Amino acid sequence: MKCRVCRGPAIIDLPRHNANFCSEHFTKFCRDQVEKAIADFDMLLPSDRVLVAVSGGKDSLAVWDLLLELGYRADGFYIGLGIGDYSDTSGGYARRFAAERAEPRGARLIEVDLVDTYGYDVPTGARAARRNPCSACGMSKRHLFDRAAIEGGYDVVVTGHNLDDEAAVLFGNVLHWQTEYLGRQRPVLSAKDGFPRKVKPLVRLTEREMAAYCIVSGIDYLVDECPMSAGNKHLGYKEALNEIEVRSPGTKSDFYFSFLRHAADRFASGDEADEADGAAADAARGALGPCVRCGSPTSTELCAFCRLVERAGGHPATGPVVQPVDITPRPSTTPPRPDTTGTRVP
Amino acid sequence: MKCRVCRGPAIIDLPRHNANFCSEHFTKFCRDQVEKAIADFDMLLPSDRVLVAVSGGKDSLAVWDLLLELGYRADGFYIGLGIGDYSDTSGGYARRFAAERAEPRGARLIEVDLVDTYGYDVPTGARAARRNPCSACGMSKRHLFDRAAIEGGYDVVVTGHNLDDEAAVLFGNVLHWQTEYLGRQRPVLSAKDGFPRKVKPLVRLTEREMAAYCIVSGIDYLVDECPMSAGNKHLGYKEALNEIEVRSPGTKSDFYFSFLRHAADRFASGDEADEADGAAADAARGALGPCVRCGSPTSTELCAFCRLVERAGGHPATGPVVQPVDITPRPSTTPPRPDTTGTRVP
């Protein structure tokens, strides 16, 4: 098995590209795929101040690493979710990456802890709101990504969703023809109605490739799945797609990118908006005002996040959860920036 | 496990309906589902002369049986495909069903043999045309269904496609977002441009249910899959959907029927017709004339079927492949009709 580029010994085969790569050219392949995704979907400008949602897993650490490698001004944002040992361990991976690989490149890690800041954790929140834990967790994270980006002065939130994630979500939406979600499933959500732009630069790369990228790059990451995700339907959808991918390499990528090219627009009419829930659907209806408690855009008096915090017996944040980012333009070469210390807020 | 209706011992559980049934009420359930599909999609009128495509497998024999049971004037149509022992055996099952269960109810079996009538068989045709056997076979069968219905004076062709078949085809079309096919995937295709109406009354019933229906009803059918279908991608799609169905009963049915309700129309615009091939796509473009050899509607001088026959070293049919059906109205009660003998053509 030889590297497609240099004919040296390959360390990974990529059947859907009919290619094998050595470490060096695999790393370059990953960078190229991220650059291509960014260019194809107009995800980022070189001047953007980027906030990367970091969990301590392979995808979020890899995307942070790749964006720094490509010269973007990208800070990390870690949320302590209060999921027992899992959260302690994942935070450790995020902090270690920040100290060893991000701070030397002028970036910092911002942290918000749900228990410290809001007096609740995801398990309690999910139970109190009678929501599926993944749903309560996802809603909490999205709220905090939005709030952190706006308060911190970031132009864009980056998440580490990879091709497997996006294909599995698409599969789930297609299985039940959730047309409103299908109309919004894109690798870029534009800034709108007080929400920051959100982008997914890993959509051209798979889970397996991100694990390999971390290993090859010496990035230590949390391998375990979240203990609360057991039984999550998307894991089943991933398995189903993987079985098909093994028989017909390239199917997963074709499923997702053909959807974007040939089908997504057909669901974007918004005539199903009345079926959906959530702030983005509210935004589609153009009926948003500020939450009376936190100021986030919402169609109700109290936003869904503040309702969850209240039901879980928590309290509002006592001030901004994120300090504004240093807006000094970054030099064109990439020496470490002056503010290299990880900032823990609060 | 008790029957939902009579509380007697159940012989089958149907997780997606959260129900169990005894033999009698399972048979009634199948009839009800067929009636509901026919009514929901305006498939058949009581006066229709129906031609049922019969392979000797469970689905086609079950649908023929169910339509006769419901009082439709439904003849069977069997095509000898020349696939060695498989064809000999499958023909035997079709003829046995006709003699034992159809003819006593006033229906007849019409047969056309590819070798006798056209001088080629499916394996030779597929090789000669360098087509996947399932593709060459499907095209040949669709051509003969159309021709037989038109020549025989039938109003509608019935096929035994069940929910698993339709969901698997939908899955395949969605995996590659074949928008033109998605726009045409419906349980009813209206008569148009010289093609007869085609309907699928089993779309509300699964493979497993059709096997159970045959067993319970004493219908002997060919269990083996066609030997040429090995590696057919739809078998993989069925497996993938079945794994999801086991975890979430009802998903398969929701996938298919939600598509029809919420998504199919979005693909029906016809603006992708230029991507597709085949007579139906030609029809969508409105560019059809008669094939110079067989008279079937086609956009080329020689239709795709006649080209296949020619490449496979076969010859045109020497006359009509099906004699016109007896158009005497059937009495409202259902005694055997006078013409109870199976007619073999030629």
Chai-1 contact restraints between the chains, C-beta under 6 A:
chainA,res_idxA,chainB,res_idxB,connection_type,confidence,min_distance_angstrom,max_distance_angstrom,comment,restraint_id
A,V174,B,V174,contact,1.0,0.0,6.0,A-B,restraint_1
A,L175,B,T251,contact,1.0,0.0,6.0,A-B,restraint_2
A,L175,B,F255,contact,1.0,0.0,6.0,A-B,restraint_3
A,H176,B,D254,contact,1.0,0.0,6.0,A-B,restraint_4
A,H176,B,S258,contact,1.0,0.0,6.0,A-B,restraint_5
A,W177,B,S258,contact,1.0,0.0,6.0,A-B,restraint_6
A,W177,B,F259,contact,1.0,0.0,6.0,A-B,restraint_7
A,W177,B,H262,contact,1.0,0.0,6.0,A-B,restraint_8
A,W177,B,A263,contact,1.0,0.0,6.0,A-B,restraint_9
A,T179,B,H262,contact,1.0,0.0,6.0,A-B,restraint_10
A,G236,B,R247,contact,1.0,0.0,6.0,A-B,restraint_11
A,A240,B,A240,contact,1.0,0.0,6.0,A-B,restraint_12
A,R247,B,G236,contact,1.0,0.0,6.0,A-B,restraint_13
A,T251,B,L175,contact,1.0,0.0,6.0,A-B,restraint_14
A,D254,B,H176,contact,1.0,0.0,6.0,A-B,restraint_15
A,F255,B,L175,contact,1.0,0.0,6.0,A-B,restraint_16
A,S258,B,H176,contact,1.0,0.0,6.0,A-B,restraint_17
A,S258,B,W177,contact,1.0,0.0,6.0,A-B,restraint_18
A,F259,B,W177,contact,1.0,0.0,6.0,A-B,restraint_19
A,H262,B,W177,contact,1.0,0.0,6.0,A-B,restraint_20
A,H262,B,T179,contact,1.0,0.0,6.0,A-B,restraint_21
A,A263,B,W177,contact,1.0,0.0,6.0,A-B,restraint_22
A,R266,B,R266,contact,1.0,0.0,6.0,A-B,restraint_23
